[in-house]
Amino acid sequence: MKRVVVTGMSAITSLGHNWQDFEANLRKKKNAVKVDESLKEIDGLYTHLSAPIEDFTKPAHYKRKQIRSMGRISLMATSATENALSDANLLEDKYIKSGRMGIAYGSSAGTSEPMVAFGDLIKSGDMNGINATSYIKMMSHTTAVNVGVFFGIAGRVYTTSSACTSSSQAIGYAYEAIKFGKQDIMVAGGGEEFCPSQVVVFDTLYATTTKNDTPDATPRPFDKDRDGLVIGEGACTLILEEYEHAVARGATIYAEVVGYGTNSDGVHVTQPTKETMAVAMSESIKDAGIKPEDIGYVNAHGTATDKGDIAETNATQNAVFKNVPISSLKSYLGHTLGACGAIEAWASISMMNNGWFAPTVNLDNVDPECGELDYIQGDGREIETDYVMSNNFAFGGINTSLIFKKYV
């Protein structure tokens, strides 16, 4: 078995596009949630909140021909990947086009704009809004394909579209591809662009917050007064590399990927099952070859939904241990869907290396039905640990758990 390390990282988020800005905003404990005027125009919608990225624009050096099949989601994913490859010193054809670099990338869906045109086609037979690249922008694997073609990646391609576990599964598949010797380097991550349809999906399930007059006070994962999630957007890329390959070229190593577990509840499309959530975490711990008590911090999925928070935290208590330190970054970013697993992995690694872990903002009173865990509140927590776990859970009962080890 090969060892797998992280040699490059980059993210585009509503809290900043580099770790310095992102951490600074975490320390300020101010989230990115805003009143979205466009949501007020949707008849019957309960929530009017979102967590958008307001300062992302197409990189000036991207040529029209290169990006004609890209929507906003692929532009963000490509930009994050370019920065991550640059961070890893891998922007050279000898690596990218060698066949030994692959890509695993995901999102819940593609860009929504061409979906409208296809809807018009189905509804009225009008195909005037459709062109040769409409489907490529819209398809669920648009990020993996567009990123791969933009850089000329010649290795294997995993296209992960599993809702909220899209990018955590991508990291897991990338890890396994290297671990079992199939690739030397993998581009791994995910992205999501904001679309009102995503808000409506959760709103119809009564899973969105209605604290429309106090956007800075929601979402509030694990809190007894939580009332639902907020939809955000973003993209994040991690570069995974075989350890000996990374050492031989003198790469900077941020962390080692040591554990991955994934499974399915097999019970309900939208209702979580704590028993199988716990199995995914236990499988990740087993894969890492460590004891549960070695985990010094858990980055929770933590969506601020009623049943989700309760199931996840009780699963964590059962699989890891009672009073393990835990927090949720969705209290700052909202739920970035297909991007959340990669963004949270990036943040977990960075917090582990810095020895400071962000609190769950807006968590004032822990719901007594949640598991008996050490919920990080207030000004955050200084923790020295060699292992962090990052968990995600998705529609369809899909569960993922990743473990990263500090590299020393």
C-alpha positions as CSV (number, residue, x, y, z in Angstrom):
1,M,0.0,0.0,0.0
2,K,1.2,3.5,-0.9
3,R,1.2,6.4,1.5
4,V,-0.9,9.4,0.3
5,V,-0.1,13.0,1.2
6,V,-1.6,16.4,0.5
7,T,0.8,18.7,-1.4
8,G,-1.4,21.5,-2.7
9,M,-4.6,23.2,-1.5
10,S,-6.8,26.1,-2.7
11,A,-10.4,27.2,-2.1
12,I,-12.8,29.8,-3.3
13,T,-15.3,30.7,-0.5
14,S,-17.6,33.4,0.8
15,L,-15.1,33.9,3.7
16,G,-12.1,34.3,1.4
17,H,-10.0,32.7,-1.2
18,N,-6.9,31.9,0.9
19,W,-6.3,30.5,4.4
20,Q,-5.2,33.8,5.9
21,D,-8.4,35.6,5.0
22,F,-10.5,32.6,5.8
23,E,-9.0,32.1,9.2
24,A,-9.3,35.8,10.0
25,N,-13.0,35.7,9.3
26,L,-13.4,32.5,11.4
27,R,-11.7,34.3,14.3
28,K,-14.1,37.3,13.9
29,K,-17.0,34.8,14.2
30,K,-19.0,36.5,11.5
31,N,-20.7,34.4,9.0
32,A,-21.4,35.1,5.3
33,V,-25.2,34.8,5.4
34,K,-27.1,37.6,3.8
35,V,-30.7,38.5,2.8
36,D,-31.1,37.5,-0.8
37,E,-33.6,39.9,-2.5
38,S,-34.1,37.4,-5.4
39,L,-35.5,34.8,-3.1
40,K,-38.2,37.2,-1.9
41,E,-39.6,37.1,-5.4
42,I,-40.3,33.4,-5.2
43,D,-43.9,32.8,-4.2
44,G,-44.3,30.5,-1.3
45,L,-40.6,30.3,-0.3
46,Y,-40.1,30.5,3.4
47,T,-36.4,31.4,3.5
48,H,-34.8,34.6,2.1
49,L,-31.2,33.9,3.1
50,S,-28.1,32.7,1.2
51,A,-24.3,32.8,1.6
52,P,-23.0,33.9,-1.8
53,I,-19.5,34.6,-3.0
54,E,-19.5,38.2,-4.1
55,D,-16.0,38.8,-5.2
56,F,-15.3,35.9,-7.7
57,T,-14.7,36.9,-11.3
58,K,-13.3,35.0,-14.3
59,P,-9.5,35.0,-14.1
60,A,-8.3,37.5,-16.7
61,H,-5.9,35.1,-18.4
62,Y,-8.6,32.5,-19.2
63,K,-9.2,32.7,-23.0
64,R,-12.7,32.5,-24.4
65,K,-12.0,29.3,-26.3
66,Q,-10.8,27.6,-23.1
67,I,-13.9,28.4,-21.1
68,R,-16.7,28.3,-23.6
69,S,-18.0,25.0,-22.0
70,M,-17.8,26.4,-18.5
71,G,-20.5,27.9,-16.3
72,R,-19.7,29.6,-13.0
73,I,-19.3,26.3,-11.2
74,S,-16.6,25.1,-13.5
75,L,-14.8,28.5,-13.6
76,M,-14.6,28.4,-9.8
77,A,-13.4,24.8,-9.8
78,T,-10.8,25.5,-12.5
79,S,-9.5,28.5,-10.7
80,A,-9.2,26.7,-7.4
81,T,-7.4,23.8,-9.2
82,E,-5.0,26.1,-10.9
83,N,-4.1,27.7,-7.6
84,A,-3.8,24.3,-5.9
85,L,-1.5,22.9,-8.7
86,S,0.6,26.1,-8.5
87,D,0.8,25.6,-4.7
88,A,2.0,22.1,-5.3
89,N,4.5,23.2,-8.0
90,L,2.8,20.8,-10.4
91,L,1.8,23.2,-13.3
92,E,4.1,21.3,-15.7
93,D,3.1,19.0,-18.6
94,K,5.5,16.3,-17.4
95,Y,3.2,15.8,-14.5
96,I,-0.2,16.8,-15.8
97,K,0.0,14.9,-19.1
98,S,2.0,11.9,-17.9
99,G,-1.0,9.7,-17.4
100,R,0.0,9.3,-13.8
101,M,-2.1,12.3,-12.7
102,G,-5.8,11.8,-12.5
103,I,-8.8,13.8,-11.3
104,A,-11.7,13.1,-8.9
105,Y,-14.1,16.0,-8.7
106,G,-17.8,16.5,-8.0
107,S,-20.8,18.7,-7.6
108,S,-24.5,18.2,-7.0
109,A,-25.4,19.5,-10.4
110,G,-24.0,21.8,-13.1
111,T,-24.7,25.4,-14.0
112,S,-28.4,26.1,-13.9
113,E,-28.7,28.7,-16.7
114,P,-28.8,26.1,-19.5
115,M,-31.2,24.0,-17.6
116,V,-33.8,26.8,-18.1
117,A,-33.2,26.6,-21.9
118,F,-33.7,22.8,-21.8
119,G,-36.8,23.3,-19.7
120,D,-38.2,25.7,-22.4
121,L,-37.4,23.0,-25.0
122,I,-39.4,20.3,-23.0
123,K,-42.2,22.7,-22.1
124,S,-42.8,24.5,-25.4
125,G,-40.5,23.1,-28.0
126,D,-38.4,26.3,-28.0
127,M,-34.7,25.4,-28.4
128,N,-33.4,28.9,-29.2
129,G,-31.5,29.1,-25.9
130,I,-29.5,25.9,-26.5
131,N,-26.1,25.8,-28.1
132,A,-23.3,23.3,-28.6
133,T,-22.0,23.8,-25.0
134,S,-25.2,24.0,-23.1
135,Y,-25.3,20.4,-22.0
136,I,-21.6,20.4,-21.0
137,K,-22.2,23.4,-18.7
138,M,-25.3,21.7,-17.2
139,M,-24.2,18.1,-16.7
140,S,-23.5,16.9,-13.2
141,H,-19.9,16.0,-14.0
142,T,-19.2,19.4,-15.6
143,T,-16.5,20.2,-13.0
144,A,-14.4,17.1,-13.5
145,V,-14.6,17.2,-17.3
146,N,-13.9,20.9,-17.6
147,V,-11.0,21.0,-15.2
148,G,-9.5,17.9,-16.7
149,V,-9.7,19.3,-20.3
150,F,-8.5,22.8,-19.3
151,F,-5.2,21.4,-17.8
152,G,-4.9,18.4,-20.1
153,I,-5.0,15.8,-17.3
154,A,-4.4,12.5,-19.0
155,G,-4.9,10.0,-16.1
156,R,-8.1,8.5,-14.8
157,V,-11.2,10.6,-14.2
158,Y,-13.7,10.0,-11.3
159,T,-16.9,12.1,-11.6
160,T,-18.6,12.2,-8.3
161,S,-22.1,13.6,-8.1
162,S,-23.5,12.5,-4.7
163,A,-25.0,15.8,-3.4
164,C,-23.4,16.8,-0.1
165,T,-20.7,14.1,-0.2
166,S,-19.6,14.9,-3.8
167,S,-16.2,16.3,-2.9
168,S,-15.5,14.1,0.1
169,Q,-16.1,11.1,-2.0
170,A,-13.8,12.6,-4.6
171,I,-11.0,12.9,-2.0
172,G,-11.7,9.4,-0.9
173,Y,-11.6,8.0,-4.4
174,A,-8.4,10.0,-5.2
175,Y,-6.8,8.6,-2.0
176,E,-7.6,5.0,-3.0
177,A,-6.4,5.5,-6.5
178,I,-3.0,6.5,-5.1
179,K,-3.0,4.1,-2.2
180,F,-3.5,1.1,-4.5
181,G,-0.9,2.3,-7.0
182,K,-3.1,3.3,-9.9
183,Q,-2.0,7.0,-10.0
184,D,0.9,9.0,-8.5
185,I,-1.0,12.3,-8.2
186,M,-4.7,13.1,-8.1
187,V,-6.6,16.4,-8.3
188,A,-9.5,16.1,-5.9
189,G,-12.3,18.3,-4.8
190,G,-15.7,19.8,-5.7
191,G,-17.7,22.9,-6.4
192,E,-21.2,24.3,-6.3
193,E,-22.7,27.5,-7.6
194,F,-25.7,29.1,-6.0
195,C,-29.1,28.4,-7.6
196,P,-32.6,29.2,-6.2
197,S,-33.6,25.7,-7.1
198,Q,-31.3,24.3,-4.4
199,V,-33.0,26.5,-1.8
200,V,-36.4,25.3,-3.0
201,V,-35.3,21.7,-2.6
202,F,-34.6,22.1,1.1
203,D,-37.4,24.6,1.7
204,T,-40.0,22.1,0.5
205,L,-38.6,19.7,3.2
206,Y,-38.9,22.4,5.8
207,A,-35.1,22.3,6.2
208,T,-34.2,25.9,5.6
209,T,-34.0,28.6,8.2
210,T,-36.7,31.3,8.4
211,K,-34.7,33.7,10.6
212,N,-34.9,36.2,7.7
213,D,-34.6,39.3,9.9
214,T,-31.4,38.1,11.6
215,P,-29.1,36.6,8.9
216,D,-26.0,36.9,11.2
217,A,-27.8,34.7,13.8
218,T,-28.3,31.7,11.5
219,P,-27.6,28.9,10.8
220,R,-27.0,27.5,14.3
221,P,-25.8,23.9,14.1
222,F,-26.5,21.8,17.3
223,D,-28.3,24.6,19.0
224,K,-31.7,23.8,20.5
225,D,-33.2,26.8,18.7
226,R,-31.8,25.9,15.2
227,D,-34.4,26.0,12.5
228,G,-32.6,24.9,9.4
229,L,-29.8,25.5,6.9
230,V,-28.7,28.3,4.5
231,I,-27.5,27.5,1.0
232,G,-24.0,28.8,0.0
233,E,-21.5,28.2,-2.8
234,G,-17.8,27.6,-3.4
235,A,-15.1,25.4,-4.8
236,C,-12.0,23.7,-3.3
237,T,-9.2,21.5,-4.7
238,L,-6.7,19.3,-2.8
239,I,-3.7,17.8,-4.6
240,L,-3.1,14.3,-3.4
241,E,0.2,12.6,-4.1
242,E,2.1,9.4,-3.4
243,Y,4.5,10.0,-0.6
244,E,7.7,8.9,-2.2
245,H,6.9,10.8,-5.3
246,A,6.3,14.0,-3.3
247,V,9.5,13.6,-1.3
248,A,11.6,12.9,-4.4
249,R,10.6,16.2,-5.9
250,G,10.9,18.2,-2.7
251,A,7.2,19.0,-2.3
252,T,5.7,20.8,0.6
253,I,3.5,18.3,2.5
254,Y,0.5,19.7,4.4
255,A,-0.9,16.4,5.8
256,E,-1.2,12.7,5.2
257,V,-4.5,11.1,4.2
258,V,-4.8,8.0,6.3
259,G,-8.4,7.0,6.6
260,Y,-11.5,6.9,4.4
261,G,-14.9,5.3,5.1
262,T,-18.0,5.5,3.0
263,N,-21.3,3.6,2.9
264,S,-25.1,3.9,2.4
265,D,-27.9,3.8,4.9
266,G,-30.1,1.9,2.5
267,V,-33.1,3.1,4.4
268,H,-34.5,6.5,3.4
269,V,-33.6,9.1,0.8
270,T,-33.6,12.1,3.1
271,Q,-33.8,10.8,6.7
272,P,-30.3,10.1,8.2
273,T,-29.5,6.8,10.1
274,K,-27.1,7.2,13.0
275,E,-26.1,3.5,13.0
276,T,-24.7,3.5,9.4
277,M,-23.2,7.0,9.9
278,A,-21.2,5.5,12.8
279,V,-20.1,2.6,10.7
280,A,-18.6,5.0,8.1
281,M,-16.6,6.7,10.8
282,S,-15.5,3.4,12.3
283,E,-14.4,2.2,8.9
284,S,-12.3,5.4,8.4
285,I,-10.7,4.8,11.8
286,K,-10.0,1.2,11.0
287,D,-8.5,2.2,7.6
288,A,-6.2,4.7,9.4
289,G,-5.0,2.0,11.8
290,I,-5.6,4.2,14.8
291,K,-7.7,4.1,17.9
292,P,-10.8,6.3,18.2
293,E,-9.3,8.3,21.0
294,D,-6.4,9.3,18.7
295,I,-8.9,11.7,17.0
296,G,-8.3,15.2,18.4
297,Y,-11.0,17.0,16.5
298,V,-14.1,16.2,14.3
299,N,-15.2,18.6,11.6
300,A,-19.0,17.9,11.5
301,H,-21.3,18.0,8.6
302,G,-23.5,20.1,10.9
303,T,-26.2,21.5,8.7
304,A,-28.4,22.8,11.5
305,T,-31.3,20.6,10.5
306,D,-33.3,19.0,13.3
307,K,-32.9,15.3,12.6
308,G,-29.5,15.6,10.9
309,D,-27.7,17.2,13.8
310,I,-29.1,14.7,16.3
311,A,-28.3,11.6,14.2
312,E,-24.8,12.8,13.3
313,T,-23.7,13.8,16.8
314,N,-25.0,10.6,18.4
315,A,-23.2,8.6,15.6
316,T,-20.0,10.5,16.4
317,Q,-20.3,9.8,20.1
318,N,-20.7,6.1,19.4
319,A,-18.0,5.8,16.7
320,V,-15.3,8.1,18.0
321,F,-15.8,8.9,21.7
322,K,-17.8,10.9,24.2
323,N,-16.7,14.5,24.4
324,V,-14.5,14.6,21.3
325,P,-14.0,18.2,20.2
326,I,-16.3,19.1,17.3
327,S,-17.5,22.1,15.3
328,S,-19.3,23.0,12.1
329,L,-18.1,25.4,9.5
330,K,-21.5,25.6,7.9
331,S,-22.4,28.0,10.6
332,Y,-20.1,30.5,8.7
333,L,-20.4,29.4,5.1
334,G,-23.9,28.0,4.9
335,H,-24.2,24.6,3.1
336,T,-22.1,24.6,0.0
337,L,-23.4,21.2,-1.1
338,G,-21.0,19.5,-3.5
339,A,-18.2,21.7,-2.3
340,C,-18.5,21.3,1.4
341,G,-16.5,18.2,1.9
342,A,-13.4,19.6,0.2
343,I,-13.7,23.0,1.8
344,E,-14.1,21.4,5.2
345,A,-11.1,19.0,4.6
346,W,-9.0,22.0,3.6
347,A,-10.0,23.9,6.7
348,S,-9.5,20.9,9.0
349,I,-6.0,20.3,7.7
350,S,-5.1,24.0,8.1
351,M,-6.6,24.3,11.6
352,M,-4.7,21.1,12.6
353,N,-1.4,22.6,11.4
354,N,-2.1,25.9,13.2
355,G,-3.3,24.3,16.4
356,W,-6.4,26.4,16.5
357,F,-9.9,25.2,15.8
358,A,-12.9,27.4,15.0
359,P,-16.0,27.3,17.1
360,T,-19.5,26.7,15.8
361,V,-20.8,30.2,15.6
362,N,-24.3,30.9,16.9
363,L,-24.2,27.9,19.1
364,D,-25.5,29.2,22.4
365,N,-27.4,26.3,23.9
366,V,-26.6,22.7,22.8
367,D,-29.7,20.6,22.1
368,P,-29.9,18.0,24.8
369,E,-30.9,15.4,22.1
370,C,-27.5,15.8,20.4
371,G,-24.7,13.5,21.3
372,E,-22.5,14.1,24.4
373,L,-19.6,15.8,22.6
374,D,-17.2,18.7,23.4
375,Y,-18.9,21.4,21.2
376,I,-16.4,24.1,20.5
377,Q,-17.9,27.5,21.3
378,G,-16.8,31.0,22.1
379,D,-13.4,32.0,20.7
380,G,-12.4,28.7,19.4
381,R,-9.9,26.2,20.9
382,E,-6.2,25.6,20.8
383,I,-5.7,21.9,20.4
384,E,-2.5,20.0,19.6
385,T,-3.5,16.8,17.8
386,D,-2.0,14.5,15.1
387,Y,-5.4,13.4,13.7
388,V,-8.5,15.2,12.5
389,M,-11.7,13.6,11.1
390,S,-14.0,15.3,8.6
391,N,-17.5,13.9,8.0
392,N,-20.2,14.5,5.4
393,F,-23.6,13.0,4.8
394,A,-25.9,13.3,1.7
395,F,-29.3,12.6,0.3
396,G,-29.7,8.9,-0.5
397,G,-28.1,8.0,2.8
398,I,-24.6,8.4,1.6
399,N,-22.0,8.7,4.3
400,T,-18.3,9.7,4.2
401,S,-15.6,10.0,6.8
402,L,-12.0,11.2,6.1
403,I,-9.0,11.2,8.5
404,F,-6.0,13.4,8.1
405,K,-2.7,13.0,9.9
406,K,-0.3,15.9,10.8
407,Y,2.9,15.6,8.8
408,V,6.0,16.0,10.8
